[in-house]
Structures are given as structure tokens and as C-alpha cells.
Amino acid sequence: MPAATIAVDGGRRGHPGGEETAVAGRFEIRVSGRLSDRARAAFPGLAVEEVPAETVLTGWSQDDDDVHGVLDRIQSLGLELVSLRQTQDPDEG
């Protein structure tokens, strides 16, 4: 099953427009560039991987608030969001 793309502007305060999208499960967020140690520390509990020109944050969410909290931190740090998508658990096949 392919990964589902999640609208970043899910109709929440601070993320205007779009439709509300349920985000429970495993997710992947890509931001432009490399994260400093300070920026990495802002994402405890998330796996942080550097790939060419981007940093990938991967983690689990219980609900929309978890993901929106990460998006709020990305915004407060002035990071450029590249993509957000819900992904399948690697143990599921």
C-alpha cells in the first residue's frame, strides 16, 4: 500500500485553509537543509536522518495534535517544510 500524502495546511489555527486530515500512525516530515544540534533537540522521540539537501524526521502520532505540534516547532525554528506524509509501519508488509 503506498504512503498517503497528508495536507500540511490541515485547517488548524496556525495552519489556515485545507481540510482536516486524521494523522494517526507513522509519519515522515522533510525539511530543507541540515538541522543544528539545537534544532535536533527540539524533536525528542523522532528519528532524524540527513539525506541530500534535506533532513527527514520520522515518528509516530496518536492524533492530529501530535503532528501539528511538530509542525509548530518546525515553524517556530524557522525551518522550511518540504513535505509531510503518513507512511506504513516497516514491520507491516
N, C-alpha and C positions, 0 to 999 in steps of 0.2 A: 504494500500500500504506500503510495507516495506521500511525502510530507505535505501537510496543509499549510498554506500561507495565511498568516493572521494579519488583519488590518492593524497597522500601528496606531491610526487615529480612531480608536475604538469608541468614540462618543463619550469619553470621560472628561471630567473637568481637568483642564491642563492638556488634553489631547482632543481638541474640538473636531467635530464632524464625524462622518463614518457611522457604521453600525456597531453595536456592542457585540463582541465575539467572546464566547466562552473559551478560556485558556487554562485548562487543567491538564497536567501531564508534563511531558518533557518538552523543553523549548530550546531554541538556539537564537541568539541575538548576535549580529555582527555590527561592529563599529569600525569606523575608519581609523587607520593608523595603529600605533602601539600604545599600550597603557603604561603609565608611570607606576611605580610601586604604590604611591598614594591612591591612584585610581583603582588599581587591582584590589587594594584593601577595602574599597567601598563595595565590593561584591563577594562577601564571605558566603561560602556554601555553593558558589558557582565555579565550574571548571573554566579556566581561562587559557586559551590556546592562541598563539600568534600564527597567522598564515600570511602569505604575501599581501601587503598593503592593508591588512585588516586584523582585528582581534575578535575571536569568537568566544562568547560567553554561553555556556551550556548549563542548564539546571532543570529543576522540577518545580512545578507550581501546583498549589491546591486549588487556586481560583484566579480570577482576573486581577484581584488586588495584588497578588504576589508579582505578577508580570508588570503591572503598572508601577509598582514600587521600584522595580529595576529600571523601568523607562524613566521614572522621575529622577533617579540617581544619575542616569546617563545624561539627562538634560541639565541637571544641576552642576555636573562636572564639565559641561560644555563639549561633550563628545558628539560626534556626528553619527547618527544611526544609519546603518546601511540596510539592514533587513532584520525581520523578526519572523520566525516560523515555528510552528509546532512540529515536533519530529517524533518518530516512532522509537520506542524503547529498543535499544540494540539487542536485548535478550528476547524480544518478540520477533518472530520471523515469518 
